[in-house]
Amino acid sequence: MMENKFEDQERYDRAKKQVEEIKGFYGNLVSYAGTIVLLMVINLLTSPGYLWFLWPMLGWGVGVLIHAVKVFNLLPFFGKDWEERKLRKFMEQEEVKQNKKWNYKHIIK
């Protein structure tokens, strides 16, 4: 019974974190769109011969794209599952190293 509550709480916490990440992404997207529109208007009113607003649009747009890939897990090596698998692998490797060191110390004595 207690395990179920713990597992439910873990799932809730993970879901809540995911919702916060999605919310953060949409906030970033709205800021991006609003700022780029404002820069475009300023650019077109002040110097329509040179479309400089494209540079911040491109730079920030790459950031928004990377944010989307991470939040929505669009590429497997950016996702939480990949991170967790790598963490487990490194922890297992570290445990094997520690066990070998412990065994060598006891063999030498």
Protein Blocks (a to p, Z undefined) as FASTA:
>chain_A
ZZmmmmmmmmmmmmmmmmmmmmmmmmmmmmmmmmmmmmmmmmmmmmmmbcfklmmmmmmm
mmmmmmmmmmnopafklmmklmmmmmmmmmmmmmmmmmmmmmmmmmmZZ
